[in-house]
Amino acid sequence: MSNKKTKVVAVALVLLAIVTGCVIGSSKADAKGVSGTVNVAGSSALLPLVQSAAKSFMDANPNCVVNTNGGGSGQGLQQVSDGTIDIGDSDLFADEKLDKKSAAKLVDHQVAVMAIAPVINKDAGVTNLTTKQLIDVFTGKVTNWKQVGGNDVKIVLVSRPSSSGTRATFEQYALKGHASLSNASLETDDSGTLIQMIQSVEGSIGYVACHT
C-alpha cells in the first residue's frame, strides 16, 4: 500500500485465508452460450474480485446477468443456504459460519487466497507491532499508541461487523482467538471505506484484505 497517509504494520504472523464461493449443489454444465440470471452476495472483501469475474463472464455471455452484492460472509452464506441467492461469497468455509443443517446444503469452492494486513493512521507514529501488541490494541488492553512505542495519541479502532468473515479470520489467526472490541461509530465491511476512515481519523487502526 503506497498511500502516504497509511502504513501497513508488520505483524509476526502472515494471515492467509481461503476464500470460497458456496453454492447449493454443483453443476458441470458448459458455460458457453448460456443465458439467465445469477445472484451473488456475501463477503465485501471478495466483492471486487467477484465483480470483475462477473463482468468477464457477462462479456463472454451477453445473454447472462450476474448481480453482485456484499453484505458480509455470514449473510451471503445464510442467503444461499436459504435459497434466496445462487452463490454466497465467504472468507470462511460454510461449516465454520453456519449451523450443521444450513452448512450441509452447500458446496464450498475455493476461488482465491486472501492476505489480511493491519493499517494504521500516520499520526500514530507506529510502523511495527508484535502479535502480542496487536492483540492488546484490538482487545483494548492498550489504549494509547505511546504504550507500544508510538506517539501520545489515543487508539481508535475501525471495526468490521460481526457478520464479517474477514473479522472472524483476523480474530482467529492474528488475535489468536481473542475477540476484538467493536466500535459502532466507526464500523464498515468495505475495505475502501475503511482505508478512508483510517486516513481521516487520528490514531485509528483497522485491517484490510487482498486476494491472489
Disulfide bonds with the S-S distance in Angstrom:
none
